[in-house]
Amino acid sequence: MESISLLNTGPAVPRLRNGCLLKPPPLGILSLAAWLRSHGVTLNIADYQLAGGDMGEQLLPSRFASFIEEHSPAPIIGISTMGGMLPVVLMAVEEYKARHPEKTIILGGSGPAGVAAHILRAFPAVDCIFCGEGEAALLEFLEKNGDPSSVAGVVYREGDSIVENPARKRISDLDVLPVPAYDLIDMDRYAVVNVSTSRGCPYRCAFCESPAFWGKGVVYRSLDNVMNEIRELRTRWAKRQINLCDDTFVARRPRVEEFCRRVISEKLDFRWECFARVDLVDPDLMKLMAEAGCSGVFFGVESGSDSVLSRIDKRFTVARARDVISQAVKIFPHVYTSFVWGLPFETMEDFYDSILLMTEFGNSGVRVQRPHFSLRPGAPLFAEYGYDLAYSSSLPYHFLEVPRRFLPPEVEETIRRYPEIFITFYHITGLEFEEKQLFMRNLEALGEEKWRIMAEHLGCVVNEIHGDKNNNM
C-alpha cells in the first residue's frame, strides 16, 4: 500500500500575544490521517498556516511549491484547500510537478470539489480530485496503489478524457472514525481547536454549497464519542477554547440540551462557540448554552429584507432575527452575524435595509461580517446565475477569501483566465452592483465608528424616502 503526504493550505492569520495561531488545526487532514493510520498507512502531515512570513509572501505560488517540496517525501501528495487558496495551490502544483513528474498529486476540500472537471482540464499536474468525505475513498485509493478507476467519489484524468466516478455513499456511523491525529502536529502552536459533532446541514440556503458537498441531511456523532474527544483536548492538550464547527450545531434541540448538561455535570471547564440559527434558539436554550461555557454564537442573518430572506430560503424573518439577537447579546460575550450584499435580485431598498440592520446590530455589540455575494458551485443559485460573472480587484474583503490586495499579479491573472474554476472570486453583474460596491468600499474606508454614524444618517434618509417602515429599529 502506498504512503502519502497530507498538506493543509491557508495563509497564516494574525497571531495572539503568546504566538499561537487564531486559526484552529486542520481538522480535515487530521481526521484523514487518523483514519489512514489506523489502517496501517504510512503518512506525514504539514500545515501551511504555520509556514510564517507575511500574507503577500504566503500567496506566492513559488513559496507554496517550496512548501510542497519540503514536506512531501511520499510518492502521493494530498492537498486540502478551500476556494480562496485554490489559484495559489494550482499554480504551485504545476511548478512542483514540473520538477517531480513521478509524483501523484490529489486535491480535496471544498475548493476543488464543485469544479473538479474544469481543474483537471486546465491543470495537468493534478492527477485526481476527491469530492465529499475523504476517509474511506482515500484509503481505498491507497489500497489500490493509486488507481482511481473504481473509487467512488473521485474525478480523474484518463488519457485525454475526464472521468467522474459515481458519488460515494456517506459514512453512516461517524463513531467509527478515530479521534483526529492531534499528535502529528504541534498543538502548542494553535490557540483554538475545532470539534465537529456532525457532518452536513438540514437546510438548503440558496447561496450555500454545503448540502452539495456533504450530501442531503445530517449525520451525527454520538455524544459519548464527542465527549471523549473533548476530554482528550482538555486533559492531554490543555485546550480551553474548543469551538464546535458543525454547520448548524443547534439543529437538534434535545441533543444540544443534553450536551450542555453533560458539560456542566462533568465540569469540563472550557469555552466554546458555535453556528446557530435565529429560528432554532430562544432565551432558555441560549442561557443553558452559556452556563455550559458557550462564549459566542454566529448567526447567518444575511439580509435586512424579508423579501430577500424568502428568496434565499432562510425560513425566518427580520423581526425574528432582531428579537433573538437582542436577547443573545445579553447572554453571550460574543455574538457574530453575517450579511451578504450584492445578490442579483437585491434591490437598492433591500440593500439599504441590510445596512440599517447591520448598523443596529453593530451598535448593540454584535460583530458584523459584511461579505459580498459570491457564487459557490453546488449552491442552488449557481445553476441560475453561474453564467453572469464579473471580476473586480477592488471588492471589499470577503471572509472566505484571501484579501485581494495581497494577490500577486500572476495569481490574479490566473483567476481572470479561468473564471469557471475560480468562481468564488467573482460577483454577479446587474441590479446596481457597482453602486453597492462603491457604497460598501466607502463605508469600509471610514472605519467602524464613522461607518456606524454614516449608516445611521443613511437610515434617516431612507426613512424619509420609504416612510416609517424602519422607525422601530
N, C-alpha and C positions, 0 to 999 in steps of 0.2 A: 504494500500500500504506500502511495506517495506521501511525502511530507509537505507541509505548507507554511508559508509566512503570511500572517494576517496583519494588515495595516489599516489604521483608522486615520481619516483625514479630518480637516477642520483647523483653521488657523487659531492660534492661541488667543485668549481673551484677556482683558485686564486682570492683574493679579491682586490678591489680597495682601495685607501687610506681612503676613507670615510666608509669603512666596507661593502659596497654594493657588492652583487654578480655580477660577469661579465655575468653570465647566466641569461636569462630572466625568468619571472614567467612561470609556467607550463600551456601553452595555452590550451593544450588538456583537462585537467581536469577542468580548469576554464570555458571552453565552455560547457562541460558536466554539471558542477554544475549550470551554469546559466539556461540551458535548463530544467534541472530537477526541480530546484527551482521554475521556472515559472509555473510548473505543480503541485506544491504542495508537492514535495518530501522533506522530512527532511534529511539533509545531513551535513557532515563536510568534510573538505579537509585538507591535510597536504603535505608539500614539503620536501622530504629528503635532498634536496640541502641545506636546512637551518639547518641541524642537527648538524653541527660543527664537529670537530675532523679532524685528518689528513686523507689522502687518504687511507692508509693501514687500519685504523680503520673503515672507511666507507664501505670498501669492505668485512668486516666480516659478514657472514650471521647471526650470533647471534646478531649483532648490529642492522641489519635491522629488525630482528624478534622482538627485543625490541621496535623498532620504530613503527611497526605494533601494538604491544601491547598497546603502549601509545596513539596512535591516532585513534583507531578503535572501538568506542563504538557501532557502528551499527551492526546488525546481518549479513549484507552483506558488503564485503570489495572488492572494485575495485582498482586494481593496474595497473598503466600505466607505461610501460617500453620500452626502446629501447634494441637492441641486446647486447650492452656492459654490461649492468647490469643484463641481464636475468639469468645467473647462480646464482648470489648472491640472486636475488629475489626468485627463485625457491627453493633454499636450505633454505632460511629464512621462506618461506611459509610452508615447510614441518615441520620445527621446531615449528612454531607458531601453526599450525593446530593440532599437537600432544597434545598441551595443551588446544586447543579450538576446539574440533571436531564439535561443534554445529554451527560454523561459516561457511558461504558460501563465497568462495574466487573466484573472477573472474579476469581475466587478459585482458588487451587491449594494444594498441600501436603497433608500427612496429616490435618490438622484437619478440613477440609470434605469430604474425599474420600468417606468412608463414609456421610455424612448429607446429601449434596448436594440431594436432592429435598426433604427437610424444610426445609433452609435457604431454598430458593427459594420455598417456600410461605409461610414466616413472615417473610422479609425481602425485600420487593420491590425494595430498592435494589440487590441483587445480580442481575446480568444472566445470568451463566452460571458454571459451575464445571468446572474441568479435573481429571480423575481419572487418577492414574498419571503416567507420564512426560509432560513438558510440551513438550519441544523441538519435535518435528515437529507436534504438534497446534496449538501456539500460532502457529507460522509459517504453517500452512495457514489458521488463523483470520484472521490479519492480511492474508494474500494475498487473502482473500475479503472484505476490508473489514469485518471484524467480524460476518460472518454465520456462526453456529454450526450451521446446519441440517444440513450434510453433513460435519461434522468429527467423526471418531470419537474417543471418549474424553471427550466434553463432555456435560454435563447443562445444559439451558437452559429458559427460560420462553417459551412461545408462546401469547400471549393468556392465558387462564385455565388453561392446561394446562402440565404439566411434562413435557418430552421428554428421555428418556435415550437418547442415541445409543449404538450398539454400542461395546464396548470396543476400544481401539486396540491394534494389534499392537506388541509391544515393539521397541525398536531392537536389532537383532541384532548389529550391529558398533559397539560404543561408541567405537572408534578414530576414527570419522567426526566425533565431537564435538570441537571445538577446546578448547584449554586454557581453563578458566574466566576470565572477563574481570576479572582482578585489577586491571588498570589503571584500572577505572572506580570504584574505591573507594580510600580512604586506608589502605593496608596497614600503615602505621606505627601505626594505632590498634588493631591486633589482635596479641595475644601468641602465639597459636597459629593454625594453619591445618589444615583437614581436607582430605584427599585420598580420593576414592572410587575404589577399583580394580575395583569390581564393583557390580552392582545386583541386589538380591534375596537370598533366603535359601533354602537347600535343606531347611530344617526347617520344621515346622508346629507350633510350641509353641501349646498350646490358647488362651493368653491374648493372642497376638501377631497384629497385623493386617498385618505386613509382606508375606506372600505375597498377601494380597488387594490390597494397594496396587501392588506391582510385578508380580504375576503369578507363576506357578509357576517354580521353578528359578532359576538364577543366570546372568547374562550378565557375562562378564569382559572387561576391557580387556587388551590385550597388555601384557606387562611393559615392552617398549620404550616404549610410549605412556605408561605410568605413570612410568617413569624420566625421561622428557623433562619431565614436569610437575614432578617433584621437583627436577630440576636447575634449572629456572627459579625455583622458590621459594627455592632456596638461593642462586643467583647473582644474580638480578635483585632479589629481595625480601629477601634475607638472613635468611630464616626458619630457626630452629634446631629449633622444636617443630612437627613435621608429623605429625599423627595420621591413622591410616588408619581411616576411618569405615564400612567395609563392615559389613553385619550380622554376618557371620561370616568374618573375614579368613582364618582358618586352615582353611577348608573343604577346600581342596586342598593337601595337604602338599607335594607336589613343587613347586608354584608358590610356596609360602611359602619353601621352601628356596632356590629359585633367586633369589627376590627378595633374601633375606638375603645370599647370596653376591655378588650384583651390588652391593649397597650397600657391602659390605665391600671388594670389589675396587676399586670406584671411589672409595673414601674420601670418601663424600658427607658424613659427619660431621654427622648430625642425630639428634635424639631423636624417638621415635615411640611411640605407644600404639595398642592395637587391641582389638577384641572377639574373644573366643575361646570355646571350649567345653572342658570338662574331659575329654570323651571323644575329643578330637581332638589333644591335645598330650601330650607326655611330656618328661622332663628333657632329652633330646638336642635336641629341637626348640626348647624354651624357651631353652636355652643358646645355640643358634645365633642365635635372635632377639635375645637380649641382646647378643651380640657385634656384631650389626648395628645396635645403637643402640636397641633396644626398651627403654623405661624403665617401661612399665606395661601391664598386661593386665587386662581386665574379663571376669569370668566371671559369667554369669547362672545362679546356683545355684538360687535361687527357693524352696527348701524344705529343711528338715531331716528330712523324712519321705519314705521310699521310696514309700509309697502315694500321696502327693500328686504326687511326681515322675512316677510312672507315669500318673496321671490327667491330667496336663497335657502328657504326651508329650515329656518331656525326654530320654528314652532314655539315662540314666545313673543311677547310684545315689549315695546319700550317701557310701558308702565310697570311690567313685571321686573324688567331689568333694573329700573330706577328703585323700586321698592326693595328688592333683595340686596342690591349693592349698598343702599343706605343703611341696611342692617349689618351687612358684612363688615363695613369699616368700623363699626362699634365693637366687633367681636375679634377680628384678626389684626395683628400688627401690620400685615401687608396684604393689600388687595390689588390685583392686576386686572386690566381689561385690554382687549384689542378691538380696534375699529378698522375695517377695511374700506378704503375710499377708492374711487375710480372704477367701480363696477359699471359695465357697459349700459345698464339700464338705470343707473343712479342719476336723477335729475339734480340740478343745482340746488333746488329746495331740499331734496333729500340730503345732499352733501352738507348744506348749512345746518340742517337738523343734527347731523352727526357731529359737526364741530361744536355745536352748543352742548350736546350731551357729553362729549369728551371734556369740555371745559367744566361742566358741572361736576363730573366725577373727579377730575383733577383737583378742583378746589376743595373737595371733601377728603383728599389724601390718597386717592386711587392713583396707581402708576399706570398711565395710559400709553399703550403702544398704538402707533398710527401707520401701519404699513399700507402701501398701495396694493390694489388688487393684482395678483399675479396668478396666471393660469397654471394649474397643476395637471399634468397628464393623468388621466383616470378620473378626474373630478367631473361631475355631471355637466358643469358649464364648459368643459373643454370641448366636448363634441359640438357645442352650439357656437362657440366663439373662437376656436383654435386656429381659424384661418385669418383673423383680422388683427395681426400683431404689429407692434411698433416698438422700437428700441430708443431709449433716451439715456445718455450718460450722466444726466444731471438730476435723475429722480432722487427724492429723499431716501434715506437709508431704510431698507426692508430688513426686518429682524431675522428672516430666514435666509438672507443672502450675506455675502461679504460686502463691506462698503465699496461702492463703485469708484470712489475717488482713489482707492488704493490699487485698482486693477491695472496691471502692466498693459501697455499698448497692444502687445501681441496677443494677450488674453482677450482683450476687448475686441480685437479684430476677429478672433476665432468665434466669439459669441455672435458677432454680426454675420459671420459666414454661414453659421448653422442654426438658424432660428428654430428649426424643427427639433433640435436637441436641447438647446439652452432656453427653453420656453419660459422658465421661471424668471429670466432676466428681462422679459418683455412685458408690455402692457397692451390693453385693448384700446384701439382708437375710438373716437366718437364721443358724443354727449359731453362736450366741453372738457375733455380730459386735460388739454393744455391749460385751460383756465384753472382747473382744480390743482394741477401740478404747480403752477406759479403761486397760487394761494398758499399751498402747503409749504413750498420752499421758502416763501417769505416769512411765514409764521415760524417755521423751524429756526430760521436765522435770528429771530428775535430773542430766543432763549425762553425757558419755561415761564418765567414771571411775566414778561411782556407779552408772551403768547396768550396767556390767560386774559390779560387786560384787553388785548385786541379782540379776542374771541368774544369777550363779554360785550364789547362795543358792537361787534357784529350782531350779537343777539338782539340788541335794541333796534338795530336797523331791520333785521329780519322780522321782528315782531311788528314793526310799523308797516312792513310790506304785506305780511301774511296774516295780520290780525293778532289776536291774543292766544294763538294755539300753543305758544311756548311759555306763557306767563306763569304757569305753575312750576316752572323749573327753579 
